[in-house]
Amino acid sequence: MAPIDNANEERFMNAAVIATRGFTLKQLLVVDAVTCLVTGLAFVLATTTLAGLLGYPATLLFYAGLVLFPCAGLMMVAYRNLAKPLVWLVIIGNFAWAAASVVVAFALAPTALGFVFTLAQAAVVALLGFLEMRAAR
């Protein structure tokens, strides 16, 4: 039996703490803005393909993608000046997007991939909102 390497265990624990607590609000806002921009571009530029894969109406994906562009812009403005009202608008917007995504996943009839994708992205968006909320305090 191999001896227990406490140094490796300690490094792993430190990495876990950094991963959950170590991001600054500015870093989280940049990640949020980039994910909005990338998702928006995908929804707008690959509307027909994604509609077929996910089982959602193409118009829903297209307009959801368009909505993400000003959201990304707002996140970058919040990043630049860290004004509390803007930061909280981003946080509330993330929770609203996550909740709406869950409603869409259950109210419409997506494919299995669409259902899993929608719930996964809702979870990521809610997590970003939670981490931003914690970092904003």
Residue pairs with C-beta under 8 A, 6 or more apart in sequence:
23 31
23 131
23 135
24 135
25 82
25 87
25 132
25 135
25 136
26 79
26 82
28 128
28 131
28 132
28 135
29 75
29 76
29 78
29 79
29 87
29 90
29 132
30 75
30 76
30 79
31 128
32 75
32 90
32 94
32 128
32 132
33 72
33 73
33 75
33 76
33 79
34 72
35 124
35 128
36 68
36 69
36 71
36 72
36 75
37 68
37 69
37 72
39 65
39 68
39 121
40 65
40 66
40 67
40 68
40 69
40 71
40 72
41 65
42 50
42 65
43 50
43 61
43 62
43 64
43 65
43 68
44 62
44 65
44 66
47 58
47 61
47 62
47 65
48 58
50 56
50 61
51 57
51 58
51 61
53 111
53 113
53 114
54 61
54 110
54 111
54 113
54 114
54 117
54 118
55 108
55 109
55 110
55 111
55 113
55 114
56 104
56 108
56 110
56 114
57 108
60 104
60 108
71 90
71 93
74 86
74 89
74 90
74 93
75 90
77 86
78 86
78 87
78 89
78 90
84 136
87 132
87 136
88 136
90 129
90 132
91 129
91 132
91 133
91 136
92 129
94 125
94 126
94 128
94 129
94 132
95 126
95 129
97 122
97 125
98 122
98 123
98 125
98 126
98 129
99 122
101 118
101 119
101 121
101 122
101 125
102 118
102 119
102 122
104 118
105 114
105 115
105 118
105 119
105 122
110 118
